[in-house]
Amino acid sequence: MLDSGEADAVVVLLVANRLTDRDALFAAVAQARPSGADVPLLLVAPGAAFDTARGLSGVTVYRTTDAAIGALGRAMRYAAWRRVPPDRPEVELGTRGVHARTWVRSRVAANKGEPEWLAPSAQAELLGPYGISLVGRAATGPDEAEAVAAEIGYPVAVKVADPTVLHKSDRGLVRIDVRTGSDVADASRRFAEELGRDRVEMLVQPLVLGHLASVSLVRDPQLGPLVRVAGGPGGPVGTWAEEVLLLPPVEAADAARAVRALRLWPQLVGDHGLETVDLAPLEALVMSVGRLAVDVPHVADLSLEPVVLNAHGLFCVDVKVRIAEPPELDAGIPRRLRS
């Protein structure tokens, strides 16, 4: 089998019984090792035989069949990863990053160093250059909201735009499937009444349906910034991941692997008769969030959830951004665990 050229690996299982000459079997395995030197040779030696077999030259010994097969599987996955050519993304702070970092620094300074949740208009200034945009338009008051809804086209969704207002859905500050201008105006007035204000800034959005995913930026005290990609159910539990964490900057190949690892993946590729969705926008979004994480350490939290994917593209339905003075600025040194 080692010489045949048809085997990628050979696993030998020792079956111990009273007729077995264990030492002779070990010697036979060791004698076969010079043949097919490039083919992994694994020996499963249960019980006390394990310690005796560990000295065989060129043979990897395991106690159980599951351990041997699991090790082969991990080695194959690692080899497949090594075969993917690196994209070598640039890590220098480009013009876009300089402008974004300067903009955030000035805003944090104007707020006397206090953290701030950005309103939609401020979000657009920061995220727009990175190709990240919130679907819909902001409007203040019933008349403007009604006009924006008419331009977008019904049905629409309306919600309070103020990022400091919590539990919007529980307080009735989000309306879905609004179909007339009078209903939009009524929602605006009810929002103002609930918040005790004369006029409320609202976000008027087209009603978009499709597959739901989320992309976010979190900052771990040990690892630094991480890009989190998550998707809904799409296959048997254990086959795909519910979320994937990536270290920025994120290469195109890493973004593609992350999307394909999600439980959402079978739905996106048309499994069970569903319509196939273009994955490029989601992969580009993951890379953009990774780029922002490197460029602007003042972005303490970024959440794009939900992100809706359908045949017409990708839509960020809800965006939350919090900026704050970072505990430690990135000095451009390689990432390492902190003590």
TORKOL-4160 file (C-alpha; in steps of 0.2 Angstrom, whole numbers, padded with zeros to 4 digits, m for minus):
339
<pt num="1" X="0000" Y="0000" Z="0000"/>
<pt num="2" X="0014" Y="0012" Z="0004"/>
<pt num="3" X="0022" Y="0008" Z="m0013"/>
<pt num="4" X="0006" Y="0009" Z="m0023"/>
<pt num="5" X="0005" Y="0027" Z="m0026"/>
<pt num="6" X="m0013" Y="0026" Z="m0023"/>
<pt num="7" X="m0014" Y="0029" Z="m0004"/>
<pt num="8" X="m0013" Y="0046" Z="0004"/>
<pt num="9" X="m0010" Y="0039" Z="0021"/>
<pt num="10" X="m0010" Y="0022" Z="0029"/>
<pt num="11" X="m0018" Y="0018" Z="0046"/>
<pt num="12" X="m0013" Y="0001" Z="0054"/>
<pt num="13" X="m0024" Y="m0006" Z="0068"/>
<pt num="14" X="m0017" Y="m0018" Z="0080"/>
<pt num="15" X="m0029" Y="m0031" Z="0085"/>
<pt num="16" X="m0022" Y="m0039" Z="0101"/>
<pt num="17" X="m0027" Y="m0057" Z="0106"/>
<pt num="18" X="m0018" Y="m0073" Z="0112"/>
<pt num="19" X="m0011" Y="m0078" Z="0095"/>
<pt num="20" X="m0004" Y="m0061" Z="0092"/>
<pt num="21" X="0015" Y="m0059" Z="0092"/>
<pt num="22" X="0014" Y="m0040" Z="0096"/>
<pt num="23" X="0033" Y="m0037" Z="0095"/>
<pt num="24" X="0034" Y="m0046" Z="0078"/>
<pt num="25" X="0019" Y="m0035" Z="0071"/>
<pt num="26" X="0028" Y="m0019" Z="0077"/>
<pt num="27" X="0044" Y="m0025" Z="0069"/>
<pt num="28" X="0034" Y="m0028" Z="0052"/>
<pt num="29" X="0027" Y="m0010" Z="0053"/>
<pt num="30" X="0044" Y="m0003" Z="0056"/>
<pt num="31" X="0052" Y="m0013" Z="0042"/>
<pt num="32" X="0038" Y="m0007" Z="0030"/>
<pt num="33" X="0042" Y="0011" Z="0034"/>
<pt num="34" X="0056" Y="0015" Z="0022"/>
<pt num="35" X="0043" Y="0011" Z="0008"/>
<pt num="36" X="0033" Y="0026" Z="0002"/>
<pt num="37" X="0042" Y="0038" Z="0014"/>
<pt num="38" X="0031" Y="0052" Z="0009"/>
<pt num="39" X="0015" Y="0043" Z="0014"/>
<pt num="40" X="0010" Y="0046" Z="0033"/>
<pt num="41" X="0010" Y="0029" Z="0042"/>
<pt num="42" X="m0001" Y="0029" Z="0058"/>
<pt num="43" X="m0002" Y="0014" Z="0070"/>
<pt num="44" X="m0016" Y="0012" Z="0083"/>
<pt num="45" X="m0010" Y="0002" Z="0098"/>
<pt num="46" X="m0022" Y="0002" Z="0112"/>
<pt num="47" X="m0019" Y="m0001" Z="0130"/>
<pt num="48" X="m0001" Y="m0006" Z="0136"/>
<pt num="49" X="0005" Y="m0008" Z="0118"/>
<pt num="50" X="0005" Y="0010" Z="0116"/>
<pt num="51" X="0020" Y="0013" Z="0126"/>
<pt num="52" X="0030" Y="m0001" Z="0118"/>
<pt num="53" X="0026" Y="0005" Z="0100"/>
<pt num="54" X="0030" Y="0023" Z="0103"/>
<pt num="55" X="0049" Y="0020" Z="0099"/>
<pt num="56" X="0046" Y="0014" Z="0081"/>
<pt num="57" X="0055" Y="0025" Z="0069"/>
<pt num="58" X="0045" Y="0035" Z="0056"/>
<pt num="59" X="0028" Y="0029" Z="0063"/>
<pt num="60" X="0016" Y="0040" Z="0072"/>
<pt num="61" X="0007" Y="0030" Z="0086"/>
<pt num="62" X="m0011" Y="0033" Z="0094"/>
<pt num="63" X="m0021" Y="0025" Z="0107"/>
<pt num="64" X="m0037" Y="0025" Z="0098"/>
<pt num="65" X="m0044" Y="0024" Z="0080"/>
<pt num="66" X="m0053" Y="0041" Z="0083"/>
<pt num="67" X="m0037" Y="0050" Z="0088"/>
<pt num="68" X="m0028" Y="0044" Z="0073"/>
<pt num="69" X="m0042" Y="0049" Z="0060"/>
<pt num="70" X="m0044" Y="0065" Z="0069"/>
<pt num="71" X="m0026" Y="0069" Z="0068"/>
<pt num="72" X="m0026" Y="0065" Z="0049"/>
<pt num="73" X="m0041" Y="0076" Z="0047"/>
<pt num="74" X="m0033" Y="0091" Z="0056"/>
<pt num="75" X="m0017" Y="0089" Z="0046"/>
<pt num="76" X="m0027" Y="0089" Z="0029"/>
<pt num="77" X="m0037" Y="0105" Z="0034"/>
<pt num="78" X="m0020" Y="0113" Z="0039"/>
<pt num="79" X="m0012" Y="0108" Z="0022"/>
<pt num="80" X="m0027" Y="0115" Z="0013"/>
<pt num="81" X="m0025" Y="0131" Z="0022"/>
<pt num="82" X="m0007" Y="0132" Z="0018"/>
<pt num="83" X="m0011" Y="0129" Z="m0001"/>
<pt num="84" X="m0021" Y="0145" Z="m0002"/>
<pt num="85" X="m0009" Y="0159" Z="m0007"/>
<pt num="86" X="m0009" Y="0174" Z="0005"/>
<pt num="87" X="m0016" Y="0191" Z="m0001"/>
<pt num="88" X="m0003" Y="0201" Z="0009"/>
<pt num="89" X="m0015" Y="0215" Z="0013"/>
<pt num="90" X="m0007" Y="0232" Z="0016"/>
<pt num="91" X="m0005" Y="0237" Z="0034"/>
<pt num="92" X="0000" Y="0255" Z="0032"/>
<pt num="93" X="m0012" Y="0268" Z="0037"/>
<pt num="94" X="m0018" Y="0275" Z="0020"/>
<pt num="95" X="m0025" Y="0292" Z="0016"/>
<pt num="96" X="m0043" Y="0286" Z="0020"/>
<pt num="97" X="m0037" Y="0279" Z="0037"/>
<pt num="98" X="m0028" Y="0296" Z="0041"/>
<pt num="99" X="m0044" Y="0306" Z="0038"/>
<pt num="100" X="m0055" Y="0293" Z="0048"/>
<pt num="101" X="m0043" Y="0293" Z="0063"/>
<pt num="102" X="m0041" Y="0312" Z="0063"/>
<pt num="103" X="m0060" Y="0314" Z="0062"/>
<pt num="104" X="m0063" Y="0303" Z="0076"/>
<pt num="105" X="m0050" Y="0310" Z="0087"/>
<pt num="106" X="m0057" Y="0328" Z="0085"/>
<pt num="107" X="m0074" Y="0321" Z="0089"/>
<pt num="108" X="m0068" Y="0312" Z="0105"/>
<pt num="109" X="m0059" Y="0328" Z="0110"/>
<pt num="110" X="m0074" Y="0339" Z="0107"/>
<pt num="111" X="m0084" Y="0327" Z="0118"/>
<pt num="112" X="m0070" Y="0329" Z="0132"/>
<pt num="113" X="m0065" Y="0311" Z="0130"/>
<pt num="114" X="m0082" Y="0304" Z="0134"/>
<pt num="115" X="m0088" Y="0289" Z="0124"/>
<pt num="116" X="m0101" Y="0293" Z="0110"/>
<pt num="117" X="m0114" Y="0283" Z="0101"/>
<pt num="118" X="m0114" Y="0290" Z="0083"/>
<pt num="119" X="m0130" Y="0296" Z="0075"/>
<pt num="120" X="m0134" Y="0291" Z="0057"/>
<pt num="121" X="m0127" Y="0307" Z="0050"/>
<pt num="122" X="m0110" Y="0305" Z="0059"/>
<pt num="123" X="m0110" Y="0286" Z="0055"/>
<pt num="124" X="m0111" Y="0290" Z="0037"/>
<pt num="125" X="m0096" Y="0302" Z="0038"/>
<pt num="126" X="m0085" Y="0289" Z="0046"/>
<pt num="127" X="m0091" Y="0273" Z="0038"/>
<pt num="128" X="m0095" Y="0280" Z="0020"/>
<pt num="129" X="m0077" Y="0280" Z="0014"/>
<pt num="130" X="m0076" Y="0261" Z="0019"/>
<pt num="131" X="m0091" Y="0257" Z="0008"/>
<pt num="132" X="m0102" Y="0254" Z="0024"/>
<pt num="133" X="m0119" Y="0263" Z="0023"/>
<pt num="134" X="m0135" Y="0262" Z="0032"/>
<pt num="135" X="m0150" Y="0258" Z="0021"/>
<pt num="136" X="m0163" Y="0272" Z="0021"/>
<pt num="137" X="m0164" Y="0290" Z="0025"/>
<pt num="138" X="m0166" Y="0301" Z="0041"/>
<pt num="139" X="m0180" Y="0313" Z="0043"/>
<pt num="140" X="m0186" Y="0324" Z="0056"/>
<pt num="141" X="m0205" Y="0327" Z="0060"/>
<pt num="142" X="m0220" Y="0320" Z="0052"/>
<pt num="143" X="m0220" Y="0330" Z="0036"/>
<pt num="144" X="m0202" Y="0326" Z="0031"/>
<pt num="145" X="m0204" Y="0308" Z="0036"/>
<pt num="146" X="m0219" Y="0306" Z="0025"/>
<pt num="147" X="m0210" Y="0314" Z="0010"/>
<pt num="148" X="m0195" Y="0303" Z="0012"/>
<pt num="149" X="m0206" Y="0288" Z="0013"/>
<pt num="150" X="m0215" Y="0293" Z="m0003"/>
<pt num="151" X="m0198" Y="0295" Z="m0012"/>
<pt num="152" X="m0192" Y="0278" Z="m0006"/>
<pt num="153" X="m0208" Y="0269" Z="m0010"/>
<pt num="154" X="m0220" Y="0259" Z="0001"/>
<pt num="155" X="m0220" Y="0248" Z="0011"/>
<pt num="156" X="m0207" Y="0255" Z="0023"/>
<pt num="157" X="m0200" Y="0253" Z="0040"/>
<pt num="158" X="m0198" Y="0268" Z="0052"/>
<pt num="159" X="m0189" Y="0269" Z="0069"/>
<pt num="160" X="m0181" Y="0282" Z="0080"/>
<pt num="161" X="m0164" Y="0286" Z="0074"/>
<pt num="162" X="m0156" Y="0292" Z="0091"/>
<pt num="163" X="m0143" Y="0279" Z="0095"/>
<pt num="164" X="m0144" Y="0283" Z="0114"/>
<pt num="165" X="m0162" Y="0277" Z="0115"/>
<pt num="166" X="m0162" Y="0259" Z="0121"/>
<pt num="167" X="m0175" Y="0245" Z="0119"/>
<pt num="168" X="m0184" Y="0253" Z="0104"/>
<pt num="169" X="m0194" Y="0238" Z="0099"/>
<pt num="170" X="m0200" Y="0236" Z="0117"/>
<pt num="171" X="m0206" Y="0254" Z="0118"/>
<pt num="172" X="m0215" Y="0254" Z="0101"/>
<pt num="173" X="m0201" Y="0265" Z="0093"/>
<pt num="174" X="m0200" Y="0254" Z="0078"/>
<pt num="175" X="m0213" Y="0251" Z="0065"/>
<pt num="176" X="m0212" Y="0238" Z="0051"/>
<pt num="177" X="m0222" Y="0236" Z="0035"/>
<pt num="178" X="m0229" Y="0254" Z="0035"/>
<pt num="179" X="m0239" Y="0257" Z="0019"/>
<pt num="180" X="m0247" Y="0274" Z="0019"/>
<pt num="181" X="m0240" Y="0292" Z="0022"/>
<pt num="182" X="m0253" Y="0295" Z="0036"/>
<pt num="183" X="m0246" Y="0280" Z="0045"/>
<pt num="184" X="m0229" Y="0286" Z="0044"/>
<pt num="185" X="m0234" Y="0303" Z="0050"/>
<pt num="186" X="m0244" Y="0295" Z="0064"/>
<pt num="187" X="m0228" Y="0285" Z="0069"/>
<pt num="188" X="m0218" Y="0300" Z="0070"/>
<pt num="189" X="m0230" Y="0309" Z="0082"/>
<pt num="190" X="m0231" Y="0293" Z="0093"/>
<pt num="191" X="m0212" Y="0292" Z="0094"/>
<pt num="192" X="m0211" Y="0310" Z="0099"/>
<pt num="193" X="m0225" Y="0307" Z="0112"/>
<pt num="194" X="m0216" Y="0292" Z="0119"/>
<pt num="195" X="m0200" Y="0301" Z="0121"/>
<pt num="196" X="m0207" Y="0317" Z="0127"/>
<pt num="197" X="m0200" Y="0328" Z="0113"/>
<pt num="198" X="m0208" Y="0340" Z="0100"/>
<pt num="199" X="m0199" Y="0332" Z="0085"/>
<pt num="200" X="m0190" Y="0316" Z="0083"/>
<pt num="201" X="m0177" Y="0311" Z="0070"/>
<pt num="202" X="m0182" Y="0295" Z="0062"/>
<pt num="203" X="m0175" Y="0283" Z="0050"/>
<pt num="204" X="m0186" Y="0278" Z="0035"/>
<pt num="205" X="m0180" Y="0262" Z="0027"/>
<pt num="206" X="m0187" Y="0252" Z="0012"/>
<pt num="207" X="m0193" Y="0235" Z="0018"/>
<pt num="208" X="m0180" Y="0223" Z="0013"/>
<pt num="209" X="m0181" Y="0204" Z="0015"/>
<pt num="210" X="m0168" Y="0191" Z="0013"/>
<pt num="211" X="m0155" Y="0181" Z="0022"/>
<pt num="212" X="m0149" Y="0188" Z="0039"/>
<pt num="213" X="m0131" Y="0190" Z="0044"/>
<pt num="214" X="m0121" Y="0201" Z="0055"/>
<pt num="215" X="m0104" Y="0208" Z="0055"/>
<pt num="216" X="m0097" Y="0217" Z="0070"/>
<pt num="217" X="m0080" Y="0224" Z="0078"/>
<pt num="218" X="m0076" Y="0219" Z="0095"/>
<pt num="219" X="m0060" Y="0223" Z="0105"/>
<pt num="220" X="m0053" Y="0210" Z="0116"/>
<pt num="221" X="m0042" Y="0216" Z="0130"/>
<pt num="222" X="m0029" Y="0202" Z="0126"/>
<pt num="223" X="m0030" Y="0200" Z="0107"/>
<pt num="224" X="m0036" Y="0218" Z="0102"/>
<pt num="225" X="m0048" Y="0221" Z="0088"/>
<pt num="226" X="m0058" Y="0206" Z="0081"/>
<pt num="227" X="m0070" Y="0205" Z="0067"/>
<pt num="228" X="m0085" Y="0194" Z="0071"/>
<pt num="229" X="m0096" Y="0187" Z="0057"/>
<pt num="230" X="m0112" Y="0177" Z="0061"/>
<pt num="231" X="m0126" Y="0170" Z="0051"/>
<pt num="232" X="m0143" Y="0161" Z="0054"/>
<pt num="233" X="m0146" Y="0142" Z="0054"/>
<pt num="234" X="m0143" Y="0133" Z="0037"/>
<pt num="235" X="m0137" Y="0116" Z="0041"/>
<pt num="236" X="m0135" Y="0102" Z="0054"/>
<pt num="237" X="m0129" Y="0108" Z="0071"/>
<pt num="238" X="m0110" Y="0105" Z="0071"/>
<pt num="239" X="m0108" Y="0106" Z="0052"/>
<pt num="240" X="m0106" Y="0125" Z="0051"/>
<pt num="241" X="m0102" Y="0138" Z="0064"/>
<pt num="242" X="m0114" Y="0150" Z="0071"/>
<pt num="243" X="m0100" Y="0164" Z="0071"/>
<pt num="244" X="m0082" Y="0166" Z="0065"/>
<pt num="245" X="m0069" Y="0178" Z="0073"/>
<pt num="246" X="m0056" Y="0185" Z="0062"/>
<pt num="247" X="m0040" Y="0195" Z="0066"/>
<pt num="248" X="m0039" Y="0211" Z="0056"/>
<pt num="249" X="m0033" Y="0215" Z="0043"/>
<pt num="250" X="m0044" Y="0202" Z="0034"/>
<pt num="251" X="m0038" Y="0195" Z="0018"/>
<pt num="252" X="m0050" Y="0191" Z="0004"/>
<pt num="253" X="m0047" Y="0172" Z="0006"/>
<pt num="254" X="m0050" Y="0173" Z="0025"/>
<pt num="255" X="m0066" Y="0183" Z="0022"/>
<pt num="256" X="m0072" Y="0170" Z="0009"/>
<pt num="257" X="m0068" Y="0155" Z="0021"/>
<pt num="258" X="m0077" Y="0164" Z="0036"/>
<pt num="259" X="m0093" Y="0166" Z="0025"/>
<pt num="260" X="m0092" Y="0148" Z="0019"/>
<pt num="261" X="m0090" Y="0142" Z="0037"/>
<pt num="262" X="m0107" Y="0149" Z="0043"/>
<pt num="263" X="m0123" Y="0139" Z="0045"/>
<pt num="264" X="m0130" Y="0152" Z="0034"/>
<pt num="265" X="m0119" Y="0146" Z="0019"/>
<pt num="266" X="m0131" Y="0133" Z="0012"/>
<pt num="267" X="m0145" Y="0145" Z="0010"/>
<pt num="268" X="m0134" Y="0158" Z="0001"/>
<pt num="269" X="m0128" Y="0145" Z="m0012"/>
<pt num="270" X="m0146" Y="0140" Z="m0016"/>
<pt num="271" X="m0148" Y="0124" Z="m0005"/>
<pt num="272" X="m0166" Y="0117" Z="m0004"/>
<pt num="273" X="m0171" Y="0127" Z="m0020"/>
<pt num="274" X="m0167" Y="0144" Z="m0013"/>
<pt num="275" X="m0161" Y="0158" Z="m0024"/>
<pt num="276" X="m0142" Y="0159" Z="m0025"/>
<pt num="277" X="m0135" Y="0176" Z="m0017"/>
<pt num="278" X="m0120" Y="0185" Z="m0023"/>
<pt num="279" X="m0107" Y="0183" Z="m0009"/>
<pt num="280" X="m0095" Y="0196" Z="m0014"/>
<pt num="281" X="m0104" Y="0211" Z="m0005"/>
<pt num="282" X="m0103" Y="0201" Z="0011"/>
<pt num="283" X="m0085" Y="0197" Z="0010"/>
<pt num="284" X="m0081" Y="0215" Z="0005"/>
<pt num="285" X="m0090" Y="0221" Z="0020"/>
<pt num="286" X="m0080" Y="0209" Z="0032"/>
<pt num="287" X="m0064" Y="0216" Z="0024"/>
<pt num="288" X="m0070" Y="0234" Z="0026"/>
<pt num="289" X="m0074" Y="0231" Z="0045"/>
<pt num="290" X="m0057" Y="0223" Z="0047"/>
<pt num="291" X="m0048" Y="0238" Z="0038"/>
<pt num="292" X="m0058" Y="0250" Z="0049"/>
<pt num="293" X="m0052" Y="0241" Z="0065"/>
<pt num="294" X="m0034" Y="0243" Z="0060"/>
<pt num="295" X="m0036" Y="0261" Z="0054"/>
<pt num="296" X="m0046" Y="0268" Z="0069"/>
<pt num="297" X="m0043" Y="0261" Z="0086"/>
<pt num="298" X="m0055" Y="0274" Z="0093"/>
<pt num="299" X="m0070" Y="0263" Z="0086"/>
<pt num="300" X="m0074" Y="0254" Z="0102"/>
<pt num="301" X="m0089" Y="0245" Z="0095"/>
<pt num="302" X="m0097" Y="0243" Z="0078"/>
<pt num="303" X="m0112" Y="0232" Z="0075"/>
<pt num="304" X="m0120" Y="0229" Z="0058"/>
<pt num="305" X="m0135" Y="0219" Z="0063"/>
<pt num="306" X="m0145" Y="0213" Z="0054"/>
<pt num="307" X="m0137" Y="0213" Z="0037"/>
<pt num="308" X="m0149" Y="0207" Z="0024"/>
<pt num="309" X="m0143" Y="0198" Z="0008"/>
<pt num="310" X="m0155" Y="0195" Z="m0006"/>
<pt num="311" X="m0154" Y="0195" Z="m0025"/>
<pt num="312" X="m0153" Y="0214" Z="m0026"/>
<pt num="313" X="m0137" Y="0215" Z="m0015"/>
<pt num="314" X="m0133" Y="0218" Z="0003"/>
<pt num="315" X="m0142" Y="0230" Z="0015"/>
<pt num="316" X="m0136" Y="0236" Z="0032"/>
<pt num="317" X="m0153" Y="0238" Z="0041"/>
<pt num="318" X="m0146" Y="0243" Z="0058"/>
<pt num="319" X="m0129" Y="0251" Z="0062"/>
<pt num="320" X="m0122" Y="0255" Z="0079"/>
<pt num="321" X="m0105" Y="0264" Z="0082"/>
<pt num="322" X="m0097" Y="0269" Z="0098"/>
<pt num="323" X="m0081" Y="0279" Z="0098"/>
<pt num="324" X="m0070" Y="0281" Z="0113"/>
<pt num="325" X="m0052" Y="0285" Z="0118"/>
<pt num="326" X="m0043" Y="0269" Z="0116"/>
<pt num="327" X="m0034" Y="0262" Z="0131"/>
<pt num="328" X="m0018" Y="0259" Z="0120"/>
<pt num="329" X="m0015" Y="0266" Z="0103"/>
<pt num="330" X="m0008" Y="0254" Z="0090"/>
<pt num="331" X="0010" Y="0257" Z="0088"/>
<pt num="332" X="0012" Y="0247" Z="0072"/>
<pt num="333" X="0021" Y="0233" Z="0080"/>
<pt num="334" X="0015" Y="0215" Z="0077"/>
<pt num="335" X="0001" Y="0208" Z="0087"/>
<pt num="336" X="0006" Y="0198" Z="0103"/>
<pt num="337" X="m0003" Y="0192" Z="0119"/>
<pt num="338" X="m0001" Y="0205" Z="0133"/>
<pt num="339" X="0005" Y="0199" Z="0150"/>
